[in-house]
Amino acid sequence: MTRRETDEEIIAEYDKLLAEGREMEGLVPVKARVAKPVRAVYSVRMSSQELTQISKAARQRAMTVSDFMRQASLAAARDELDLEAGRQEAAFLAVREKARELYQAMEEL
């Protein structure tokens, strides 16, 4: 039975091999594949109208929806995108929809 080496003994042995240029001696090359970097998947809730708008914008730029969303999110995070304009457009669309509903209600009277 062999005695277990202490950490210090292992380090000293490796340092000696390194100094002699023999640190790779006895190692066997293996074929290995390095995994892709870990990515996160994030779920976002949106209306079908919002998804339609995003899909259309992505198609116009010859991008996938996920690439478009990633690039837009990064641009916003870097302050390269004016989010206030998007808020104003959303408010305008909401007002327009309410006006349409009121018009339809008046037509029914």
C-alpha positions as CSV (number, residue, x, y, z in Angstrom):
1,M,0.0,0.0,0.0
2,T,1.4,3.4,-0.9
3,R,1.2,6.4,1.3
4,R,-0.9,9.4,0.3
5,E,1.0,12.5,-0.6
6,T,0.3,15.7,1.1
7,D,-0.7,18.7,-0.9
8,E,2.7,20.3,-0.3
9,E,4.4,17.2,-1.6
10,I,2.3,17.1,-4.8
11,I,3.0,20.8,-5.4
12,A,6.7,20.4,-4.8
13,E,6.8,17.4,-7.2
14,Y,4.9,19.4,-9.9
15,D,7.2,22.4,-9.4
16,K,10.2,20.2,-9.9
17,L,8.8,18.7,-13.1
18,L,7.9,22.2,-14.3
19,A,11.4,23.5,-13.7
20,E,12.8,20.5,-15.6
21,G,10.4,21.1,-18.5
22,R,8.8,17.7,-17.9
23,E,5.3,18.7,-16.6
24,M,3.6,17.1,-19.7
25,E,5.5,13.9,-19.4
26,G,3.3,10.8,-19.1
27,L,0.1,12.6,-20.0
28,V,-2.1,11.2,-22.7
29,P,-3.8,13.5,-25.3
30,V,-7.5,13.2,-25.5
31,K,-10.0,14.4,-28.0
32,A,-12.4,16.7,-26.3
33,R,-15.1,19.1,-27.3
34,V,-15.5,22.3,-25.4
35,A,-19.1,23.2,-24.6
36,K,-20.6,26.4,-25.8
37,P,-20.8,29.2,-23.2
38,V,-23.7,28.9,-20.8
39,R,-26.6,31.0,-21.9
40,A,-29.8,32.0,-20.1
41,V,-33.3,31.7,-21.4
42,Y,-35.6,34.4,-20.2
43,S,-39.4,34.3,-20.7
44,V,-41.2,37.5,-21.6
45,R,-45.0,38.0,-21.4
46,M,-46.4,40.1,-24.3
47,S,-49.6,40.4,-26.2
48,S,-50.1,38.9,-29.6
49,Q,-50.2,42.4,-31.1
50,E,-46.8,43.2,-29.5
51,L,-45.3,39.9,-30.8
52,T,-46.6,40.7,-34.2
53,Q,-45.0,44.1,-34.2
54,I,-41.7,42.6,-33.0
55,S,-41.8,39.8,-35.6
56,K,-42.5,42.3,-38.4
57,A,-39.6,44.5,-37.3
58,A,-37.3,41.5,-37.1
59,R,-38.3,40.3,-40.6
60,Q,-37.7,43.8,-42.0
61,R,-34.1,43.6,-40.7
62,A,-33.6,40.0,-41.8
63,M,-33.2,38.9,-38.1
64,T,-34.7,36.3,-36.0
65,V,-37.1,37.5,-33.3
66,S,-34.7,36.4,-30.5
67,D,-31.8,38.2,-32.2
68,F,-33.9,41.3,-32.7
69,M,-35.1,41.3,-29.0
70,R,-31.5,40.7,-27.8
71,Q,-30.1,43.6,-29.8
72,A,-32.9,45.9,-28.9
73,S,-32.5,45.0,-25.2
74,L,-28.8,45.6,-25.3
75,A,-29.2,48.9,-27.1
76,A,-31.7,50.0,-24.4
77,A,-29.3,48.8,-21.6
78,R,-26.5,50.9,-23.2
79,D,-28.7,54.0,-23.5
80,E,-28.5,53.7,-27.2
81,L,-32.3,53.4,-27.6
82,D,-34.9,56.0,-26.7
83,L,-37.5,54.1,-24.6
84,E,-39.5,57.2,-24.1
85,A,-40.5,57.2,-27.7
86,G,-41.8,53.7,-27.3
87,R,-43.8,54.7,-24.3
88,Q,-45.3,57.6,-26.2
89,E,-46.3,55.4,-29.1
90,A,-47.9,52.9,-26.8
91,A,-49.9,55.6,-25.1
92,F,-50.9,57.0,-28.5
93,L,-52.1,53.5,-29.6
94,A,-54.1,53.1,-26.4
95,V,-55.8,56.5,-26.9
96,R,-56.5,55.6,-30.6
97,E,-58.0,52.3,-29.5
98,K,-60.2,54.0,-26.9
99,A,-61.3,56.6,-29.6
100,R,-62.2,53.7,-31.9
101,E,-64.3,52.1,-29.2
102,L,-66.1,55.4,-28.4
103,Y,-66.8,55.9,-32.1
104,Q,-68.3,52.4,-32.4
105,A,-70.4,52.9,-29.3
106,M,-71.7,56.2,-30.8
107,E,-72.5,54.4,-34.1
108,E,-74.6,51.9,-32.2
109,L,-76.8,54.7,-30.6
